[in-house]
Amino acid sequence: MRAREVTVMTTVVHDDDGGEQENEVNLDEELRSFGRLIKAFRKKTGLTQQDLAEQIRYSVEYVGSVEQGRRHPSERFVARVEETLGAYGVIHTAFREVSRRRGMAAWFLRWAELEDGALTLNTYECRVVPGLLQTEDYARALIRNVPPLPDAEEEQARVQVRLARQQLLRRTPYVQFSFIIEEAVLERQIGGPEVTAALLDHLLLCAALPNVDLQIMPKVCHDHAGTDGSFQLLETEENEWVGYIEGHKTGRVISDPKAVSVLHQRYAKLRIQALKPAESMSLLKEMRGSL
């Protein structure tokens, strides 16, 4: 039987945050690079796609899709390929990096890179609890609430990425964090009372960290500098400041000094207008007790 080399063409692909785009081929460069890596190791061992597919017990179509960067492979597939091709851990290491970024929307990647090297991060949030403070169940509830809904694999990828980012909270030397969250965000009880109770417990634990200031903006607030919406401010390793704003399937890093200055002015006002950290902790405990 003649060995087959498969080229897979499709016009429906998942975008970076789990939706589908029809009639548009959107190849992710990192997945393509990962596919080329597998192909190089396969050819080095003298195997065809058909040979490899038979040895790892996957279809040749699956192998072809991965090599072309059109499919995000499963962990089982990667483990079998790694063992069969004798890649000395290279394929698995590359897969971890691709998976880390896969659950992020394309427009969030630049901010995530900045976040990873931040010295200071200030966040005002009026929509949901910031990702760095979310519990797994709360994150899943958010993902399942917003169409288009992802499949189980994509949902898991998003959750894993979100939880992995939270290592920043405890990384040393410490990143200095300030969070201001609207009280109404917590009263919404996304996911239900049990999810909210666990979330409040988690917020209290995070607020106890030496590098985290958490403030709640009360529902009744006659003076409020955040009515234009959520935003973030970040100090880079070069001691430069940038901002970030986000909307429906969009996000923008702000580097213009004048625009960043405006965000600083607003955040300074918000810190004064919000409850003090101790008062905020008391409110969180009161909310937790009422559930």
Summary of the structure (lengths in Angstrom):
residues: 291
radius of gyration: 22.5
end to end distance: 65.8
largest distance: 77.5
contacts: 856
relative contact order: 0.11
helix: 51%
strand: 14%
